[in-house]
Amino acid sequence: MSGANNANKRQTMEVMDEAVARALSDNLAPLKRTVEDLQRAFADLVAQCDSNRGSAALPAMLRAQSSAASLAAGLGVLSSFVAMTLRPGDRAATAAAPALGNGVGAPALMLLLMAAGSLANRRHGVRPS
């Protein structure tokens, strides 16, 4: 009985590791686009700061700030997701704090569910539409 229980735990951890890896790889492209947006916005900000009109820098500054916030939020969700899935003993405490505090719990849970669904579909040969 104990051997079967250990095998089941190992299989569960393998599935969780695959789901985490899939979620991370699925989210690299959107994060890369956000980084590129941030780089463009920062380049525009530098160009506007070199002009004679300081007020012209405001739109570029707001774009850079927005891109930076988006990047920080995306990385925050992914890091919370990885932390929750790879530390099974602390899942309840880790999941409760973000959900009550800064709202990261719900997006991390959505990522987990999407990754698990994607993994299940791949195992059953279902291709995304």
C-alpha positions, 0 to 999 in steps of 0.5 A: 500500500505504501509503495502504491501511495509513493508511486501515486505521489511521484506521478502527481509531482511529474504531472505538476512539473509538466504543467508548470513547464507548460505554463511557463513556456506558454507565457514566454511569448507574451512576456517577451512582447511586453519586454519589447513594448517596454524597450520601445517605450523607453527608447521613445522616452529617451528621444522625447527627453532629448527634445526641447519640449519636456511635456512631450515626454509624458506619453512615452513615460506613461507607456513605459510605466504601463509596460513595466507594470504589466511585465511586473504583474506577469512575472508576479503571477508566474512566480506565485504559480511556480511557488504554489505548485512546487511547494505542496506542503505550503499550498494552502497558506501560499494560495490564501495570502495572495487571494486575500492580499494583492489578488495574484491568487486567482490569476495563478489558479487560472494559469494552473487550470489552463496548464492542466487542461492543456496537458490533459488535452495533449495526453489524449491527442486533442489539438488546440483550435 
